[in-house]
Amino acid sequence: MSAGNTVSTTYLELSQDDGGAHKFYEVAVDGVMVTVRYGRIGASGQTQTTTFPSADKARAAAAKKVGEKVRKGYAPAVPGQRAPRAVTRRQVTSAPSTARAVAPVLWRFATGSAAFGIHVDDEHCWVGNQAGDVYTLDHEGGVRARFSLPDGVKCLVADDFWIYAGCDDGKVYDLSSKLPFAAYDIAADVDIFWLDIHEGVLDVSDRDGRITVIDHEDEHQWARRSQGEHAWMVRADDRAVYHGHQRGVTAYAPDGGRELWHTSTRGGVLFGWQEDDTLYAGTAHRVVQRLSKTSGAIEATYACDSAVYSCATSPGGRFVFAGDAASSVYCFDQDGTRLWKLATGGGSALSMQYHDERLYLVTTDGSLVCVDASEAAVAAAQQGTVPVARDVKLAAALPAYAPATTVAAVDVVAQAPAGTIVVECVQYGGRVRVHVLSEGYDRSWNVQFPRAIREPGARYVVDALHPAAGGFYRVRGDIRRLL
């Protein structure tokens, strides 16, 4: 323990050679305050500060925290000497397509780096790439916003109104307002491959074939290791969490993680899609397989000509789409009949989504591609007639919004504007929670809120709060600090 003036700091690390834990834990005592910082080695981590009645009680609490970590295998270390552990980036190949015709591409936006993340809703198209850039476009290809995240984007998922980006730094960022923030910080020993969020509960699949479930306060709920490694699929609903890995798909009860069923697929799962009653697993063995959510039974198989990197459906599963490792995109009838196969014209589709007779792809060359999937356009393309694809340009003056990391990064208002809601940060033991002060809300409920700007006693103004099924509120719109 080193000391300077009234501050004493203990820094510990736990690093396992087998690819397990690689994290740090730091305790600093400053008079009656104890500050704990923890996270992945090489990252800034999370910080929590607790005030005690006396300096003696603060030192005793700090010693207890250090002792607990040492008993778990942590050891004294020097910050910066041990390098961060490399994250797994998906290694993919992309061969030229064997399709005789090219898909009717309406427009293409080059993000500059290989892209995995995509989400399309009624208003916007979202794309996130390996450089940490997330762009929002309209359906005609106009670029509307840009977010600059600290690390590569693994995936983009939606949970009702909220949009989340899972990144290689182990954090999940909420992109639903102008200023993004880290909504979840995944455990330091989890090498995130994919994620889904349902009613504010985060489900993470990882390199080791685990599924980890985290609640809205970023607290671990349960974890299970499935039969296979490299879990590139996780989907969730009210009934179950569906986990796709090298050995197939396993369904777990959302409350507690009891295994409900397991189905071996034809090849390891590389991507997953869900509808209300069915799952779609794209596999390395050149097929998409449709599974019943109730029993796990395989209901249909959709045969492609190469490993399937991505899949999606039109509403209700009427049409099934797939993208393969050979830069082709397919469409099947719901019974498995192949209707067409076309070349993407620009790399293999790593993720995809269908919306209003258009198929949106993100590809190995880092492009967001909009394909006209209407019957007439596809028929014309099969005869060699395709539109001239428009290359979307990024406006040079478009600002890039980065996550807020301190209270100072948040806009300030002197009083709450009409129609807004006031919330307050309150310290409970070693954690800072956020409760609602405005009338008309349950003040016993917590508010899901950015950890980086939680400060005991601080008050904030939010545009709206929405109740979640788990008994907490979620913020919608911008967050401003109230003076």
LINRA-V163691 format. One record per backbone hydrogen bond with DSSP energy under -0.5 kcal/mol. NH is the residue of the N-H (numbers start at 1). CO is the residue of the C=O. If there is no record, write none. Layout:
BEGIN
NH;CO
NH;CO
END
This chain:
BEGIN
2;9
4;7
7;4
8;29
9;2
10;27
12;25
13;75
14;23
16;21
19;16
23;14
24;39
25;12
26;37
27;10
28;35
29;8
30;28
30;33
31;6
33;30
34;50
35;28
36;34
36;48
37;26
38;46
39;24
41;22
43;40
46;38
48;36
50;34
52;32
58;54
59;55
60;56
61;57
62;58
63;59
64;60
65;61
66;62
67;63
68;64
69;65
70;66
71;67
72;68
72;69
73;70
74;69
75;13
77;11
79;77
81;78
83;81
89;87
92;90
95;325
103;343
105;103
106;370
107;370
108;390
109;368
110;108
110;392
111;109
111;366
115;363
116;128
117;128
119;126
121;124
125;137
126;119
127;135
128;117
129;133
130;114
132;129
134;147
135;127
136;145
137;125
138;142
141;138
144;136
145;136
146;399
147;134
148;401
149;132
149;147
153;129
154;152
154;166
155;166
157;164
159;162
162;159
164;157
165;173
166;155
167;165
167;171
168;152
170;167
172;184
173;165
174;181
175;163
175;173
180;178
181;174
183;172
183;181
184;172
186;170
186;184
190;187
191;189
192;190
193;205
194;205
196;203
198;201
201;198
202;200
202;214
203;196
204;212
205;194
206;210
207;191
209;206
211;224
212;204
213;222
214;202
215;219
218;215
221;213
222;213
224;211
226;209
226;224
230;207
231;206
232;230
232;269
233;244
235;242
237;240
241;252
242;235
243;241
243;250
244;233
244;242
245;248
246;229
248;245
249;263
250;243
251;261
252;241
253;258
256;254
257;253
260;251
261;251
263;249
267;265
269;245
270;282
271;282
273;280
275;278
279;291
280;273
281;289
282;271
282;280
283;287
284;268
285;266
286;283
288;302
289;281
290;300
291;279
292;297
293;277
296;292
299;290
299;297
300;290
302;288
303;301
304;286
308;283
309;307
309;323
310;323
312;321
314;319
317;314
318;315
320;332
321;312
322;330
323;310
324;328
325;307
327;324
329;342
330;322
331;340
332;320
333;337
334;318
336;333
339;331
340;331
342;329
343;101
344;327
346;347
350;348
350;362
351;362
353;360
355;358
358;355
359;371
360;353
360;358
361;369
362;351
363;367
364;348
365;346
366;363
368;109
369;361
369;367
370;107
371;359
371;369
372;104
373;357
373;371
378;374
379;375
380;376
381;377
382;378
383;379
383;380
384;381
385;380
386;384
389;387
390;106
391;389
392;108
392;390
398;395
401;146
401;399
403;148
404;180
409;406
410;407
413;481
420;417
421;462
423;460
424;435
425;458
426;433
428;431
431;428
433;426
433;431
435;424
437;422
438;422
441;438
443;441
445;442
447;434
448;473
451;182
453;450
454;451
457;425
458;455
459;482
460;423
461;480
462;421
463;478
464;476
466;474
468;472
471;468
472;468
473;446
474;466
475;448
476;464
480;461
481;411
482;459
483;413
483;481
END
